[in-house]
């Protein structure tokens, strides 16, 4: 949706927010979360930049694209003998 994201620094979230796609804070660190929220609230340009980067990156997770990749994977693994012995 083109909005900045603040997330806990855990596996999965860390991967999604890398490369300027969002702000990470240590799990359970309320002060760091507050600081991240305040920082974004005071910096509209950073909000736009994070939002744009996230929106661009999420295109890689489109369901049609994921299904297409899975289809290609399964087609490559499929063994279909042409004759029966």
C-alpha positions in Angstrom: 0.0 0.0 0.0 3.0 2.2 -0.2 3.2 2.9 3.6 6.2 2.7 5.8 6.5 -0.4 8.0 8.0 -0.8 11.4 8.7 -4.4 12.5 10.3 -6.5 15.1 13.8 -7.6 14.2 13.0 -11.3 13.7 13.6 -13.7 10.9 11.1 -13.2 8.1 10.3 -9.6 9.1 14.0 -8.8 8.9 14.1 -10.2 5.4 11.1 -8.3 4.2 12.3 -5.0 5.6 15.9 -5.2 4.4 17.5 -2.7 1.9 15.5 0.3 3.1 12.1 -1.2 3.0 11.2 -0.4 6.6 12.5 0.1 10.1 13.4 -2.7 12.5 13.4 -2.5 16.3 14.6 -5.1 18.8 11.9 -7.5 20.1 10.3 -6.2 23.2 12.1 -2.8 23.1 9.2 -0.4 23.6 11.6 2.6 23.6 13.1 1.6 20.2 9.6 1.1 18.8 8.5 4.5 20.1 11.7 6.1 18.7 11.0 4.5 15.3 7.4 5.7 15.3 8.4 9.3 16.3 11.2 9.4 13.7 8.8 8.4 10.9 6.1 10.8 12.2 8.6 13.6 11.9 10.1 12.7 8.5 7.5 12.6 5.7 10.3 12.0 3.1 11.5 8.8 5.0 7.9 7.7 5.1 7.6 8.0 1.3 11.0 6.4 0.7 10.2 3.4 2.9 6.7 3.1 1.4 8.0 3.2 -2.2 10.7 0.7 -1.5 8.3 -1.7 0.2 5.7 -1.4 -2.6 8.3 -2.2 -5.2 9.7 -5.2 -3.3 6.3 -6.7 -2.5 5.7 -7.2 -6.2 7.9 -10.2 -5.9 5.4 -11.8 -3.6 2.3 -11.4 -5.9 0.2 -14.6 -5.7 0.2 -15.0 -9.5 3.9 -14.7 -9.6 4.4 -17.2 -6.8 2.0 -19.7 -8.4 3.8 -19.3 -11.7 7.2 -20.0 -10.0 5.8 -23.1 -8.3 4.3 -24.3 -11.6 7.7 -23.9 -13.3 9.3 -25.8 -10.4 6.9 -28.7 -10.6 7.1 -28.9 -14.4 10.8 -29.1 -14.1 10.6 -31.9 -11.6 7.9 -33.9 -13.3 9.0 -37.1 -14.9 6.8 -38.3 -17.7 8.0 -41.4 -19.5 7.0 -41.5 -23.1 6.6 -45.3 -23.3 5.7 -47.9 -20.8 7.9 -50.9 -20.6 
